[in-house]
């Protein structure tokens, strides 16, 4: 199996990069993929049911009616800072679907951990996933309308016990410009992290 940095080098030559969008339940992963995909995104959204409420807490996301059960897929071609195509794979947010993450991560250059300050602890499974596999990642704090406080990056870094080199950025998963800025931060971080 190739190392993530070797796979990144091969992907950069092809100018096609695979990126995971991960995070807890209801953080906006499907929204983020859909906000910037130049193709109609593939989604596997299903309605939440009474049975799932035993497993999926809706605290903080009371209006949520659907959930991703396999993946979201989108594509975005960028011309700057380098011409490249990004293939975006959104992961399901519930722990019971985490077995899918390894398959989705195959040949990925890294990922975005989408975090919600109302449910910050939900980011830990995604953080652990990337750290254990040595994949570059950034933490993108999604600014929801209902968020009561906006925390500085250093405070979020401390709360999540992140290494100093892991970028923490604020974003709006609904805004294509904001999402592109997150993805460019990730690509730069992944390129800088390779040996």
N, C-alpha and C positions, 0 to 999 in steps of 0.2 A: 504494500500500500504506500502510495506517495505521501510525503509530508504536505501539510497545508500550504507551506511557503512554495514548494515546488509546483504544486497544482496552481497556485496563484500566478506564478511566473508563466506557466503554459497558458493559462486563461488570458493573461494580459497580452500575450503575443497574438492570441486569437481575437482579442478585444471583445470578448464576451465573458461576463462575470456573473456567477450565480450567487445570490444573496438571500439569506434567510431573514424573515421578519418574525421575531418571536416575542413572547411576553405572556403575561397572565390573561386570564379570562376577561374579556370586555375592555381591553386597553386600546383598541382601535387598529388592530393589525389588518383586518379586511378593508377598513376605510383607507389605510395608508397605501395598500397595494392598488386599490381602485382609484385613488386620487391621482396617481401618476402614470398608470398603465396606458400605453398608446394603443393597445388592443383591448377589446372587451375582456375584462379579467374573468378567469375561471374561478368560480367560488363553489364551495361545498357547504353552503349555509343551510341549516335546518332549523325549524321552529323549536324553541325551548318548550319542554313539556312539564307537566306536574311531576313526573317521575324524575326528571333531571334536577329539580330544585333540591332534592335530598343531597346532591353532590355539588351543585354549582350555586354558590351564594350570589345573590343579586344585590347584596349590600353595596351601595355606591353606584350601581348600574341598574337601578330599578326599572328603567325604560327599555332595557335590552329584551328583545323578543326572539332573536335568532343566534345561532352559534356555529362556528366552523367545526366540521367533524373530520375533515381530512386535510385540506390545504386550500390556499388561495394562490393563484398564479397570475402574474402580470409581466409585461415586458416594457422597457423604456430604453430608447436610444438617446445617448448624450453626445454632443459634439465638443463640449468643453468640460474639464480641462484637457481631456483626451477623448478622441472618438471611441465610443464603446457602447455595447449593448448590455444592459443589466437585465438578468432574469430573476424575478422576485418571487420567492416562495414564502407565503405566510403560513405559519404553523398554527395548529389548534392550540387554544390556551389552557385547556383542562389537562390536569396531570394524567387522567386515564387515557389520553391519546398520545402520551409522550413517546411511545414506541415508534411512532411515525417520524419523529424528529431525526433519528439517525439516517433514515432513508433520504429524507429531504436534504440533510446536510452533506451528503456525498458530493464531493468536488466543489463545495461552496468555498468562497474566499473569506467569508465571514458573515456577520449578521448584525442586525439592529435588535436590541432589547428595548421594546417599547414599554414604558413604565407610566403608571398613573399614580400620582402622589396620594390619592385617596386610598389606594390599595398597594402601597409600595412593596410590601412583603411578597406580593404575587410575582415580582420580578426575579426572585431568587432561583427558582428552577431553571429559568432560561440562562441566567448568569452562570450557574453551576454547569449547565450543558456546554456552553462555549468555553469556559475555563478548563473543564476536564478534557476537552478535545483539542485544546491549543488553537482554537479559531479566533481570529481577531474579531472584536465587536465594539460597538459604541452603544451607549445608553441614551435613548431619546425620550425625554419626558414630554408626554402628550399633554397639552394644555386644554383641558376640558372646560366647557362653559360653567359647570358646577363646581370647579375646584375653588375652594375658599382661599387658599394661599398659594403663592408662587414662591418656591424655595430656590435659593441660590445653588449653583452647580456643586460648590464645595460641600454644602450641607447634604445634598443628595448623595454625593460621592461617599461621605462619611457614613450615612445611613445604610448604604448598600455595601460598605466595606470594599470599595473598588481601589485597584492599584492606580497610582498617580497618572500613568500613561493612557488609561482608558478614557476616551473622550465622553463627556456628558454634555448633551445639547438639548435645548428646549425646542419643541416643534409643535405644529398643529397638523395632525394626520389628515386633515381635510384639505389642506393647502398644498397644491403641487410644488410651489416654490420652496416651501418649508421642507417638504419631503425630499426634494432633490438635494437641498443643502445637507440634510442628514446623510443621504447616500454618498455624496461627494466626500463628506467627513469620514465615512466608513472606508471608502476606497483609498483615500490618502493614508488613513491609519493602517490599513492592511498592507499597503505597499511599503510603508515605513517600518512595519514590524517584521517584514521578512528579512532573513539574513543576507 
